[in-house]
Amino acid sequence: MDDGKPTGPTAKWWSRPSAEGAVPQGPGVPPARSDEVTAQSPPVADEPSAVADPAPVSADPAPVPADPAPAPADAAPVPADAVPGPPDVAPAPVPADAAQAPQGRPRPLHEPDAYSTPPYGEPGPWALAPPVQRPAPTPAHGTPLPSAAHAAPPQVQIPQQPHGQPHHPQPHHHPVPGPQPLPPPQPHAQAPGGPESSQWLRYDPWNAPGPQPLTQYGEPPKRRGLRRAGLVAAGALVLAACVLGGAVGAYIERNGGFTSVELPQADAEAGGRAPDSVAGIAARALPSVVTLHVSGSDEQGTGTGFVLDRQGHILTNNHVVQPASSSGEISVTFSDGQTARAKLVGKDSGYDLAVVKVTGVSGLEPLPLGNSDSVQVGDPVVAIGAPFDLSNTVTSGIISAKQRPITAGGEKGDGSDVSYVDALQTDAPINPGNSGGPLVDTRARVIGINSAIRAADSGTGLTGGQSGSIGLGFAIPINQGKRVAEELINTGKATHPVIGVSLDMEYAGDGAKVGAKGADGGPGVTAGGPGAKAGIKAGDVITEVNGQRVHSGEELIVKIRAHRPGDQLELTLDRGGKERTMKLTLGSADGT
């Protein structure tokens, strides 16, 4: 208990009286309740009053109890230095009757908050603040200050009690100790009069003279420059991260990452293919196809051939082995790289076919032979050879036409090397070096021997100097090749079917015209020959053979050589504008 003791400037924010009954307070005077009637002692003469605007006294004061409670006997006198006041001013003595005034602490407006949370804790923007002691302006240099003797003593307000009524002191409320606010600053002495004559002013948070807060807590606000520098640093960091990320992304996109590149790949598949596919056909035919390298005294060449039997006979073109003649060398290379020497068995320039034989080679696989008469236009075919010495080359196409009468050779000028072929036409690419190679069907059976191509610059030809394939290739039918090959193997020579007449090769009309004289100066129809027996005469024009139209002498030769000696033919001829038909049995002549 602190009854009888003057309370110093320890006013709390919750003890502020209401606006209607507010009484100006000074240092050392406790605030009075708003429902009490207070009396104020008159101010001392010639001294400035500590109260600027005293509140009016209510006309109907509240009754006061008649018997006020006496002060405790053990109350000690207040020492002189216990009452705070303005600096350099001695505290005034407490009046004698001040001890009888109630000295209890006023009840706070709100229950104390142990966590000091606004608005129930320490002063905040939502709670009423304690009175503010505004400092007086500092006097100019050289101005004399009033002495301590002239300082106004603090005014003590003691409520008056009517006579005859007992005085009941207000009960004392002791709030729970909590965080204490900062003590208000001590006021400076101010000149009397004017708006600053009162040392204490009420603080109104809604009518504050400026935006400055009452009390500042925590750390001071950061400088704007530091905040701006932080923002700039953060922006620079983000920019650097974006640039670095873009560079890394570009590197990954261009180089496929930071590790070694591994491309996706299909798993290994079985090596087998459909038998009728190009791959299946090539797999079966290639082991039987060989590449020939021929060299002679003045020329050399390259061509292709295929194995006929296990004895080592190989069929090829005559113009392939022609450079070797009788003293040249022939080398054979198989598809597996094995090589062997070969010798010439026989050849025929009229059919452009030749047979060579290798010895000392085991494991030979003959290539099966098909039937060229059964081939139809549009059938798929595969050509195998060594174009421009590129061995084991496989190309594919179809049969473009049948019974194409072509002539090849003629380089000697005397016609002894001219070949007449009733050929199969194909669009499978054939180039120089493919000559003598097989043209096989979908069952890997030989149906023709590749022999000639149509060049864009020089017409039909079999040897070098050609521009290459333009999709017009020609092959000797295997039926004709089989007969010739058998004769060459068995006798070393091939026989030609003949009709026993000489043809006028300069005739420009349609058909083949029988000449008046032969090549040796004899008659145009050989006496006792097949033609003479059939009734053919000089000047007749043969227009059909077995119902097929003939347009020139070359075509008639081709049609005849497509048959065997002894075959019977039906000829249609024009004699003096009249058409006649006769039958003829083919004769035989030795080839060259």
VEXPASE-435313 format. One line per 2 residues: number of its first residue (from 1); their letters; for each residue x, y, z of C-alpha. Coordinates in Angstrom, 3 decimals. Example, Ala and Ser with C-alpha at 12.3 -4.5 7.8 and 13.67 -1.06 7.14 Angstrom:
1 = AS = 12.300:-4.500:7.800  13.670:-1.060:7.140
This chain:
1 = MD = 0.000:0.000:0.000  1.200:3.507:-0.808
3 = DG = -1.534:5.462:1.046  -0.332:8.820:2.240
5 = KP = 2.431:8.868:-0.307  2.344:11.158:-3.264
7 = TG = 2.436:9.141:-6.441  4.955:10.223:-8.984
9 = PT = 4.441:10.468:-12.754  3.472:6.773:-13.049
11 = AK = 0.171:7.295:-14.776  -0.908:4.373:-16.908
13 = WW = -2.764:4.674:-20.227  -5.795:2.969:-18.736
15 = SR = -6.166:5.603:-15.932  -7.033:8.456:-18.307
17 = PS = -10.312:10.133:-17.133  -13.142:10.657:-19.523
19 = AE = -13.562:13.943:-21.366  -16.613:15.099:-19.358
21 = GA = -15.007:15.010:-15.867  -11.382:15.430:-16.714
23 = VP = -9.310:17.370:-14.260  -5.945:18.796:-15.194
25 = QG = -3.195:16.918:-13.550  0.287:17.795:-12.622
27 = PG = 3.300:15.988:-11.353  2.677:13.988:-8.258
29 = VP = -1.139:14.205:-8.367  -3.048:11.007:-9.023
31 = PA = -5.889:11.177:-11.517  -9.420:11.289:-10.121
33 = RS = -12.350:9.161:-11.192  -14.758:10.652:-13.636
35 = DE = -17.713:10.211:-11.291  -16.166:12.153:-8.372
37 = VT = -16.520:15.871:-7.684  -13.110:17.405:-7.211
39 = AQ = -12.175:20.648:-5.545  -9.169:22.589:-6.556
41 = SP = -7.072:24.695:-4.317  -6.588:28.240:-5.435
43 = PV = -3.337:28.902:-7.114  -0.593:30.748:-5.323
45 = AD = -0.425:34.396:-6.092  2.160:35.672:-8.540
47 = EP = 2.990:32.128:-9.617  2.022:30.453:-12.838
49 = SA = -0.700:27.893:-12.453  0.085:24.339:-13.349
51 = VA = -3.432:23.871:-14.674  -4.221:25.550:-17.960
53 = DP = -7.967:25.016:-18.197  -9.587:23.750:-14.967
55 = AP = -12.721:21.699:-15.573  -15.969:23.152:-14.159
57 = VS = -17.279:21.701:-10.915  -20.526:19.854:-11.164
59 = AD = -23.476:21.545:-9.449  -24.671:18.350:-7.902
61 = PA = -21.733:16.617:-6.428  -22.073:12.968:-5.619
63 = PV = -22.542:12.133:-1.906  -19.422:11.201:-0.081
65 = PA = -19.446:8.855:2.933  -19.351:10.649:6.276
67 = DP = -16.664:8.657:7.893  -13.631:8.466:5.745
69 = AP = -11.245:5.720:6.551  -8.312:6.941:8.588
71 = AP = -4.885:6.599:7.167  -2.902:3.673:8.364
73 = AD = -0.886:4.255:11.425  2.223:2.813:9.964
75 = AA = 2.316:5.177:7.030  5.703:6.730:6.869
77 = PV = 6.290:10.343:5.949  7.247:10.935:2.365
79 = PA = 10.825:12.047:1.946  11.504:15.242:0.168
81 = DA = 13.327:13.642:-2.721  10.622:11.033:-3.391
83 = VP = 8.333:13.398:-5.259  9.444:13.850:-8.834
85 = GP = 9.125:17.169:-10.455  10.617:19.330:-13.065
87 = PD = 14.362:19.307:-13.279  16.171:21.767:-10.979
89 = VA = 12.945:22.460:-9.049  12.530:21.446:-5.414
91 = PA = 9.407:19.465:-4.615  6.695:21.263:-2.713
93 = PV = 5.518:19.994:0.701  2.417:17.903:0.724
95 = PA = -0.542:19.577:2.526  -1.583:18.097:5.808
97 = DA = -5.020:17.144:4.679  -3.640:15.270:1.653
99 = AQ = -3.071:12.241:3.800  -6.800:11.868:4.290
101 = AP = -7.512:11.714:0.545  -8.074:8.285:-0.917
103 = QG = -4.847:7.082:-2.434  -6.107:3.873:-4.058
105 = RP = -5.090:2.955:-7.617  -7.875:3.399:-10.207
107 = RP = -9.306:0.294:-11.934  -7.975:-0.220:-15.439
109 = LH = -10.366:0.061:-18.360  -9.394:-3.415:-19.538
111 = EP = -8.093:-6.524:-17.927  -4.298:-6.721:-18.112
113 = DA = -2.802:-8.813:-20.897  0.183:-10.922:-19.964
115 = YS = 1.368:-10.866:-23.589  1.045:-7.059:-23.898
117 = TP = -0.974:-7.372:-27.130  -2.639:-4.141:-28.411
119 = PY = -5.171:-2.874:-27.663  -5.007:-4.623:-24.251
121 = GE = -1.253:-4.502:-23.707  1.180:-1.736:-24.332
123 = PG = 0.118:1.390:-26.193  -0.694:0.725:-29.828
125 = PW = -2.531:2.305:-32.737  -5.835:0.836:-31.520
127 = AL = -5.688:1.922:-27.789  -5.850:5.195:-26.006
129 = AP = -2.432:6.484:-25.049  -1.373:8.090:-21.755
131 = PV = -1.056:11.841:-21.479  1.865:13.311:-23.310
133 = QR = 4.132:15.798:-21.686  5.085:18.222:-24.394
135 = PA = 8.501:19.783:-23.796  8.753:23.532:-23.633
137 = PT = 10.822:25.406:-26.146  14.413:25.954:-25.130
139 = PA = 15.119:29.618:-24.243  17.643:31.540:-26.235
141 = HG = 21.210:31.723:-25.144  21.688:34.225:-22.346
143 = TP = 18.086:34.213:-21.091  18.007:33.900:-17.236
145 = LP = 16.075:30.906:-15.977  13.742:31.185:-12.940
147 = SA = 15.202:29.922:-9.716  13.972:26.930:-7.889
149 = AH = 12.283:29.189:-5.272  9.895:30.573:-7.868
151 = AA = 8.953:27.175:-9.220  5.291:26.420:-8.749
153 = PP = 4.617:23.584:-6.352  2.646:20.731:-7.697
155 = QV = -1.077:21.091:-7.233  -2.839:18.415:-5.250
157 = QI = -6.504:17.899:-5.795  -8.423:16.539:-2.822
159 = PQ = -12.040:15.843:-3.201  -14.189:17.686:-0.661
161 = QP = -16.743:15.871:1.373  -19.936:17.511:2.584
163 = HG = -20.213:17.921:6.305  -22.009:15.242:8.081
165 = QP = -21.528:12.596:5.440  -19.147:9.767:5.932
167 = HH = -16.320:9.397:3.483  -15.922:6.039:1.836
169 = PQ = -12.620:5.637:0.141  -12.553:3.980:-3.215
171 = PH = -11.369:0.462:-3.151  -7.849:-0.070:-4.288
173 = HH = -7.322:-2.106:-7.473  -3.910:-3.514:-7.999
175 = PV = -3.412:-4.485:-11.636  -1.285:-7.460:-12.494
177 = PG = 2.260:-6.304:-13.072  3.040:-6.286:-16.756
179 = PQ = 5.324:-4.568:-19.206  5.631:-0.982:-18.077
181 = PL = 5.535:1.772:-20.684  8.363:4.170:-21.029
183 = PP = 8.160:7.021:-18.455  7.009:10.263:-20.001
185 = PQ = 9.698:12.881:-20.510  10.078:15.554:-17.837
187 = PH = 8.627:18.897:-18.814  10.708:21.985:-19.097
189 = AQ = 9.763:25.232:-17.513  7.623:27.284:-19.825
191 = AP = 6.716:30.890:-19.860  3.323:31.675:-18.344
193 = GG = 0.418:32.123:-20.628  -0.094:31.004:-24.217
195 = PE = -1.054:27.573:-25.499  1.983:25.951:-23.882
197 = SS = 1.228:27.177:-20.326  0.015:23.717:-19.283
199 = QW = 2.652:21.083:-18.685  0.278:18.207:-19.508
201 = LR = -1.920:17.876:-22.521  -4.391:15.203:-23.375
203 = YD = -3.393:13.060:-26.378  -6.017:12.397:-29.004
205 = PW = -4.893:9.815:-31.531  -7.531:11.078:-34.004
207 = NA = -6.390:14.688:-33.730  -2.638:14.303:-33.586
209 = PG = -0.665:17.318:-34.776  1.452:15.201:-37.074
211 = PQ = 1.904:11.699:-38.454  4.653:10.885:-35.959
213 = PL = 3.824:7.900:-33.711  3.698:8.297:-29.929
215 = TQ = 6.283:5.662:-29.240  8.577:3.833:-31.620
217 = YG = 9.291:0.191:-30.988  11.645:-2.273:-32.597
219 = EP = 14.330:-1.544:-35.132  14.307:1.667:-37.118
221 = PK = 12.911:1.372:-40.659  15.362:0.386:-43.338
223 = RR = 16.618:2.987:-45.628  15.022:3.276:-49.015
225 = GL = 18.396:3.151:-50.668  19.176:-0.209:-49.128
227 = RR = 15.805:-1.576:-50.225  16.342:-0.307:-53.759
229 = AG = 19.814:-1.823:-53.826  18.334:-5.131:-52.699
231 = LV = 15.750:-5.032:-55.471  18.425:-4.240:-58.046
233 = AA = 20.582:-7.112:-56.784  17.618:-9.501:-56.908
235 = GA = 16.782:-8.406:-60.459  20.381:-8.865:-61.550
237 = LV = 20.403:-12.329:-60.009  17.191:-13.296:-61.830
239 = LA = 18.574:-11.941:-65.120  21.807:-13.873:-64.682
241 = AC = 19.844:-17.052:-63.920  17.736:-16.584:-67.068
243 = VL = 20.816:-16.032:-69.246  22.569:-19.033:-67.736
245 = GG = 19.462:-21.201:-68.151  19.080:-20.133:-71.780
247 = AV = 22.715:-20.899:-72.509  22.455:-24.316:-70.879
249 = GA = 19.235:-25.071:-72.785  20.776:-24.046:-76.107
251 = YI = 23.828:-26.196:-75.432  21.660:-29.199:-74.571
253 = ER = 19.508:-28.675:-77.676  22.505:-28.433:-80.002
255 = NG = 24.631:-31.153:-78.457  21.942:-33.478:-77.136
257 = GF = 22.921:-33.082:-73.500  26.126:-33.371:-71.500
259 = TS = 26.600:-37.087:-72.090  27.499:-39.120:-75.159
261 = VE = 24.818:-39.468:-77.820  23.057:-42.805:-78.077
263 = LP = 20.619:-43.031:-80.952  17.649:-45.381:-80.837
265 = QA = 17.988:-48.475:-82.957  15.783:-51.436:-83.773
267 = DA = 16.679:-54.805:-82.396  18.423:-57.332:-84.591
269 = EA = 16.055:-59.252:-86.836  16.223:-62.670:-88.337
271 = GG = 18.214:-62.792:-91.562  15.616:-64.753:-93.481
273 = RA = 13.426:-63.130:-96.130  10.466:-64.288:-98.135
275 = PD = 11.667:-66.578:-100.946  9.907:-64.522:-103.626
277 = SV = 11.264:-61.167:-102.398  14.255:-59.544:-104.076
279 = AG = 16.367:-60.251:-101.015  15.271:-63.892:-100.976
281 = IA = 15.948:-64.270:-104.701  19.365:-62.645:-104.434
283 = AR = 20.318:-64.826:-101.458  19.651:-67.964:-103.484
285 = AL = 21.132:-66.795:-106.811  24.299:-64.960:-105.765
287 = PS = 26.381:-68.053:-104.826  26.052:-69.266:-108.427
289 = VV = 26.996:-65.968:-110.131  30.617:-65.192:-111.032
291 = TL = 32.596:-62.214:-112.299  34.901:-62.730:-115.260
293 = HV = 38.072:-60.737:-115.908  39.399:-61.278:-119.420
295 = SG = 42.677:-60.002:-120.789  44.216:-60.419:-124.249
297 = SD = 47.090:-59.136:-126.301  45.503:-55.813:-127.078
299 = EQ = 42.380:-55.476:-124.932  40.671:-56.586:-121.737
301 = GT = 37.196:-56.565:-120.325  34.899:-57.518:-117.487
303 = GT = 31.651:-59.446:-117.564  29.414:-61.830:-115.682
305 = GF = 28.503:-65.522:-115.916  26.656:-68.209:-113.946
307 = VL = 27.335:-71.843:-113.102  25.590:-74.431:-115.280
309 = DR = 26.668:-77.677:-113.575  28.912:-79.130:-110.878
311 = QG = 31.655:-79.924:-113.461  32.479:-76.189:-113.548
313 = HI = 30.831:-75.074:-116.828  29.914:-71.393:-116.838
315 = LT = 27.709:-69.659:-119.420  28.418:-66.083:-120.524
317 = NN = 28.332:-63.813:-123.594  30.664:-64.219:-126.539
319 = HV = 31.616:-60.552:-126.522  32.760:-60.947:-122.863
321 = VQ = 35.426:-63.567:-123.696  36.249:-62.158:-127.139
323 = PA = 39.348:-60.187:-125.909  40.970:-63.444:-124.735
325 = SS = 40.688:-65.048:-128.201  42.845:-68.152:-128.229
327 = SG = 45.835:-66.897:-126.185  44.330:-64.673:-123.512
329 = EI = 43.553:-65.362:-119.873  40.204:-65.715:-118.167
331 = SV = 39.865:-65.352:-114.380  36.690:-66.226:-112.502
333 = TF = 35.768:-64.757:-109.123  32.919:-66.264:-107.117
335 = SD = 30.569:-64.376:-104.825  32.483:-65.502:-101.717
337 = GQ = 35.724:-64.051:-103.095  37.239:-67.330:-104.248
339 = TA = 39.033:-67.074:-107.618  39.973:-69.614:-110.229
341 = RA = 41.408:-69.808:-113.739  39.020:-70.719:-116.553
343 = KL = 39.452:-71.984:-120.137  37.228:-71.426:-123.148
345 = VG = 35.060:-74.407:-124.112  33.195:-72.909:-127.066
347 = KD = 31.613:-69.776:-128.442  29.200:-68.585:-131.106
349 = SG = 29.051:-65.023:-132.391  25.658:-65.490:-134.067
351 = YD = 24.019:-66.197:-130.741  26.517:-64.142:-128.702
353 = LA = 27.032:-67.032:-126.281  30.143:-68.739:-124.873
355 = VV = 30.977:-71.435:-122.311  34.084:-71.502:-120.059
357 = KV = 35.134:-74.075:-117.497  36.900:-73.867:-114.131
359 = TG = 38.748:-76.709:-112.442  39.828:-77.433:-108.898
361 = VS = 36.813:-75.694:-107.354  34.537:-77.583:-105.009
363 = GL = 31.095:-76.801:-103.708  29.761:-75.376:-106.951
365 = EP = 26.039:-74.638:-106.941  24.404:-74.679:-110.415
367 = LP = 21.761:-72.054:-111.003  18.445:-73.655:-112.037
369 = LG = 17.088:-72.844:-115.502  13.547:-71.695:-116.176
371 = NS = 11.385:-71.687:-119.316  11.437:-68.440:-121.268
373 = DS = 8.364:-69.438:-123.286  6.286:-69.263:-120.093
375 = VQ = 7.336:-65.714:-119.222  4.622:-63.059:-119.383
377 = VG = 4.962:-59.351:-119.826  4.924:-57.713:-116.395
379 = DP = 6.498:-60.618:-114.521  9.006:-59.418:-111.886
381 = VV = 12.629:-60.220:-112.600  16.011:-59.675:-110.926
383 = AI = 19.268:-58.983:-112.774  22.586:-59.907:-111.152
385 = GA = 26.029:-58.913:-112.413  29.101:-56.722:-112.096
387 = PF = 28.319:-53.381:-113.753  31.529:-51.417:-114.199
389 = DL = 33.312:-54.187:-112.260  31.068:-53.808:-109.195
391 = SN = 30.547:-57.474:-108.476  27.440:-59.008:-106.877
393 = TV = 25.199:-56.122:-107.909  21.484:-56.847:-107.765
395 = TS = 18.813:-54.852:-109.609  15.145:-55.571:-110.139
397 = GI = 12.417:-54.804:-112.636  9.842:-56.496:-114.813
399 = IS = 9.567:-58.072:-118.236  8.752:-55.138:-120.496
401 = AK = 8.265:-57.075:-123.736  8.941:-60.427:-125.445
403 = QR = 10.387:-61.433:-128.827  12.197:-58.174:-129.437
405 = PI = 14.296:-58.750:-132.590  17.650:-57.078:-131.973
407 = TA = 21.057:-57.276:-133.550  24.276:-56.665:-131.665
409 = GG = 27.952:-56.517:-132.594  29.155:-55.706:-136.075
411 = EK = 32.387:-54.055:-134.960  34.406:-56.086:-137.458
413 = GD = 32.537:-54.671:-140.422  32.124:-57.965:-142.309
415 = GS = 29.069:-59.027:-140.322  30.785:-62.077:-138.895
417 = DV = 30.321:-60.826:-135.328  26.723:-59.724:-135.664
419 = SY = 24.324:-61.527:-133.356  20.605:-61.878:-133.890
421 = VD = 18.536:-62.218:-130.798  14.801:-62.649:-130.316
423 = AL = 15.217:-61.007:-126.915  13.315:-60.445:-123.678
425 = QT = 13.079:-56.743:-122.862  13.360:-55.641:-119.223
427 = DA = 13.529:-52.395:-117.316  15.839:-53.852:-114.676
429 = PI = 18.973:-51.679:-114.774  21.656:-53.319:-116.920
431 = NP = 25.022:-51.648:-117.555  28.339:-52.602:-119.147
433 = GN = 29.655:-55.440:-116.990  26.216:-57.025:-116.564
435 = SG = 26.697:-58.861:-119.881  26.459:-62.644:-119.487
437 = GP = 24.741:-62.382:-116.101  21.481:-64.153:-115.278
439 = LV = 18.011:-62.621:-115.434  16.005:-64.685:-112.920
441 = DT = 12.358:-64.950:-111.998  10.777:-64.903:-108.536
443 = RA = 11.848:-68.515:-107.966  15.506:-67.677:-108.671
445 = RV = 15.421:-69.562:-111.995  17.253:-68.249:-115.039
447 = IG = 14.930:-67.078:-117.815  17.456:-64.997:-119.802
449 = IN = 21.082:-63.987:-120.309  21.642:-60.229:-120.107
451 = SA = 23.324:-59.239:-123.361  22.488:-55.750:-124.651
453 = IR = 21.154:-52.383:-123.691  19.730:-49.512:-125.624
455 = AA = 21.990:-46.482:-125.175  20.795:-42.938:-125.656
457 = DS = 23.688:-41.969:-127.930  24.772:-44.891:-130.038
459 = GT = 21.827:-47.232:-130.405  22.042:-50.869:-129.568
461 = GL = 25.376:-52.189:-128.406  27.075:-54.648:-126.096
463 = TG = 30.549:-53.272:-125.490  32.075:-50.230:-123.848
465 = GQ = 31.597:-46.609:-124.747  27.925:-46.586:-123.848
467 = SG = 26.192:-44.103:-121.633  24.659:-46.675:-119.307
469 = SI = 21.218:-47.963:-118.631  18.158:-45.964:-119.588
471 = GL = 15.734:-48.730:-118.664  15.985:-50.628:-121.951
473 = GF = 17.795:-53.915:-121.415  17.678:-57.070:-123.483
475 = AI = 18.328:-60.687:-122.560  18.721:-63.836:-124.704
477 = PI = 15.884:-66.229:-123.847  17.163:-69.161:-121.768
479 = NQ = 15.485:-71.690:-124.085  17.801:-70.574:-126.884
481 = GK = 20.743:-70.270:-124.512  20.240:-73.801:-123.174
483 = RV = 20.369:-75.347:-126.677  23.446:-73.393:-127.684
485 = AE = 25.219:-74.108:-124.349  24.598:-77.856:-124.712
487 = EL = 26.028:-77.822:-128.243  29.079:-75.828:-127.148
489 = IN = 29.749:-78.182:-124.224  29.211:-81.325:-126.285
491 = TG = 30.787:-80.358:-129.637  32.484:-77.025:-129.092
493 = KA = 30.304:-75.540:-131.815  26.708:-74.383:-132.224
495 = TH = 24.462:-75.049:-135.214  22.169:-72.488:-136.818
497 = PV = 18.778:-73.194:-138.370  18.547:-72.024:-142.016
499 = IG = 15.964:-71.863:-144.843  18.513:-71.897:-147.718
501 = VS = 17.879:-68.426:-149.198  19.797:-65.127:-149.441
503 = LD = 18.041:-61.937:-148.343  18.247:-58.466:-149.857
505 = ME = 19.235:-56.419:-146.783  18.812:-53.152:-148.691
507 = YA = 15.112:-53.686:-149.295  13.179:-50.814:-147.680
509 = GD = 9.671:-52.260:-148.007  7.663:-54.121:-145.416
511 = GA = 8.861:-57.704:-145.093  11.998:-59.694:-145.987
513 = KV = 12.753:-59.892:-149.742  14.573:-62.876:-151.209
515 = GA = 17.589:-61.683:-153.217  18.396:-62.587:-156.785
517 = KG = 21.983:-63.585:-155.981  23.760:-65.026:-152.968
519 = AD = 26.797:-63.691:-151.076  29.143:-65.950:-153.069
521 = GG = 27.628:-64.863:-156.397  25.406:-67.913:-156.719
523 = PG = 21.607:-67.945:-156.944  19.480:-66.345:-154.218
525 = VT = 17.757:-69.697:-153.454  20.127:-72.577:-152.668
527 = AG = 19.406:-75.540:-154.846  18.138:-78.509:-152.838
529 = GP = 17.819:-76.427:-149.700  14.753:-76.094:-147.422
531 = GA = 13.525:-72.983:-149.271  13.834:-74.538:-152.696
533 = KA = 11.970:-77.582:-151.497  9.145:-75.381:-150.090
535 = GI = 8.837:-73.485:-153.448  10.387:-70.149:-152.519
537 = KA = 11.633:-68.089:-155.502  13.837:-65.042:-155.862
539 = GD = 11.904:-61.813:-155.469  9.352:-63.264:-153.054
541 = VI = 8.653:-61.104:-149.977  8.186:-63.102:-146.740
543 = TE = 5.715:-61.233:-144.498  4.915:-63.713:-141.660
545 = VN = 6.527:-66.617:-139.791  4.116:-68.844:-137.920
547 = GQ = 1.593:-65.986:-138.026  3.983:-63.328:-136.653
549 = RV = 4.548:-60.276:-138.819  7.993:-59.714:-140.285
551 = HS = 9.060:-56.178:-141.260  12.711:-56.635:-142.318
553 = GE = 15.423:-59.142:-143.195  16.933:-58.907:-139.674
555 = EL = 13.621:-59.837:-138.129  13.316:-62.892:-140.341
557 = IV = 16.776:-64.086:-139.256  15.894:-63.518:-135.609
559 = KI = 12.651:-65.439:-135.941  14.375:-68.379:-137.645
561 = RA = 17.261:-68.575:-135.141  14.804:-68.693:-132.317
563 = HR = 14.112:-72.278:-133.417  16.126:-75.445:-133.633
565 = PG = 17.270:-77.083:-136.869  14.590:-79.482:-137.997
567 = DQ = 11.684:-77.413:-136.719  8.825:-76.897:-139.181
569 = LE = 7.686:-73.344:-139.926  4.731:-71.877:-141.771
571 = LT = 5.664:-68.947:-143.989  3.398:-66.328:-145.574
573 = LD = 4.805:-64.517:-148.642  3.807:-62.040:-151.307
575 = RG = 4.555:-62.943:-154.919  3.479:-60.463:-157.600
577 = GK = 0.835:-58.964:-155.306  -0.637:-62.299:-154.367
579 = ER = -0.281:-63.827:-150.902  0.775:-67.428:-150.566
581 = TM = 1.355:-69.761:-147.624  3.791:-72.696:-147.525
583 = KL = 5.421:-74.970:-144.948  9.184:-75.310:-144.491
585 = TL = 11.490:-77.561:-142.463  14.566:-75.779:-141.098
587 = GS = 17.993:-76.942:-142.107  21.279:-76.699:-140.143
589 = AD = 24.521:-74.784:-140.604  27.636:-74.570:-138.517
591 = GT = 28.149:-71.395:-136.544  31.305:-69.369:-136.089
